[in-house]
Amino acid sequence: MEPSTQDFYDGMAESYHLIYEDWKRTVTNQGKFWGQWVRSRFQSLGNGRIRLLDASCGIGTQSLGLAQYGFDVTATDLSPNSVERARQEAEAMGLSIRFGTADFRTLEQDVAGTFDVVFTADNAVPHLLTDEDLLSACRQFYNKCAPGGMVIITIRDYDSLIRERPRATPPRIFDDGKRIVFQVWDWSDDGTTYTTRQFIVQDHLGTWKTESYTAVYRAVQRSELSNFLQLAGFQRVEWFMPEQSGFYQPIVTATKIEA
C-alpha cells in the first residue's frame, strides 16, 4: 500500500522546520520574496490587502511570511497536525490568519469565499498521482479564484529530473555537523512516479537519532500541468524558471479572466 500523504506531513509536523538551516529566517525571506513577487502582478491594488489562499500551508513557511508582509491570508492543508503547528506559530508571532484543514480536491466545500491568489508552493501538487486528481485540483483552484485572480504553483523541475532519475538529494549539513538532512528517491520503472524517504539525522549528546518519513510524488512535467490548468478554465499560463524568478523551483501562474 502506498504511503499516505497526510501521514507523511502529520508525522513531520513537529520536525519539519529541521529541514531548513534556519526556518524562522526562511519564513521572513519567503514572505519578502512572495510579497514582492505577487504585488508586482497586482499593481492595480497598490498597497491594498491581497486576499490569498495558501492551499498547502504546512507549518506556515509561506503563509506566516505573507501575513507579516500585509496579505490577508487563509491557510489550509491536508494535514491537521501541520495546520495546528502553523496555528501555534501564528499565535506566537501575533499574526491573524484563518486556518483550516482542506484537500486540494475539495476546496469548494472546505473553504469559504474566493481569493485574488490561490497559492501552493514547495512541490505539493505532485502528491496527486492521477490525471483525474490533478484536473480536479486545478478546477478547484479555478473556482476559488475571484475573477481576475490567479493561481501560483511551484514544483520541482521534473522535465529534467525525469531524464536523470536521481537516487538521492545531496546531504545538507547544519548545526556544525550535528544535523544532516537528505532524501532517498526510489523511481517507478516507467519514471512517472517516485517514492521519497525524507531523513533527518541529529546528534543528541553523542547519540545519533534518525527520523524518516515516506511519501509518493508524480513527476509532473510542465506541459502536463499547463494542460490541466487550461482544461480547468485558466488562461495566460506562464512559467518562470529559477534563473528568471530567483525562487528555487519553477513557478507557474495562470489567470482567471474576468467575465
Secondary structure as UniProt FT lines:
FT   HELIX           5..12
FT   TURN            13..15
FT   HELIX           16..19
FT   HELIX           23..39
FT   TURN            40..41
FT   HELIX           43..45
FT   TURN            46..47
FT   STRAND          51..54
FT   TURN            55..56
FT   TURN            58..62
FT   HELIX           63..68
FT   TURN            69..70
FT   STRAND          72..77
FT   HELIX           80..93
FT   STRAND          98..101
FT   HELIX           104..106
FT   HELIX           107..110
FT   STRAND          115..120
FT   HELIX           125..127
FT   HELIX           131..144
FT   STRAND          145..154
FT   HELIX           158..164
FT   STRAND          172..174
FT   HELIX           175..177
FT   STRAND          179..187
FT   TURN            189..190
FT   STRAND          193..204
FT   TURN            205..206
FT   STRAND          207..218
FT   HELIX           222..231
FT   TURN            232..233
FT   STRAND          235..240
FT   HELIX           242..245
FT   STRAND          251..255
//
